[in-house]
């Protein structure tokens, strides 16, 4: 029974062919996957995963994500800590944002989106930021900087023509649209907590 369960767990993390390998001979990514197999071998109801994909290549990262999804489908509660916001978006039903040991917000992604009152975020490049910021303010667009990028919260969905018309006559070099992401939420709630 025990050997069968070990085999199942090694297959789940794609290490079945390395069953007789010495742990120190495994790559860092393989060792991380082995740690996941060890965590689930006793079929726990709760698994705590601390940065489970740190240091993994993209293929191994996707494999770990699929393992986490499988655990969730089996009814296992997974507590995941990660700095990779896209990982939290893809895997978590509920998300909490911590800063300096304090829980700032928690909820589903859709609940957390309420912290950024926008339907989408538009990032612009322009040679005349002052004019673009002034025009955006007349349309009720909230301005934010993400790194060095100039961005605006758009309160309603606009088609591309409507959006471009809002900045008609201004020197727009590029424009990019994105839905509100966990990155936007994180930056907003950590900024407002200072």
Beta strands, then each sheet from edge to edge (+ up, - down):
strand 1: 46-50
strand 2: 77-81
strand 3: 95-99
strand 4: 102-107
strand 5: 120-126
strand 6: 142-146
strand 7: 149-154
strand 8: 172-178
sheet 1: 1+ 2+
sheet 2: 3+ 4-
sheet 3: 6+ 7- 5+ 8-
end
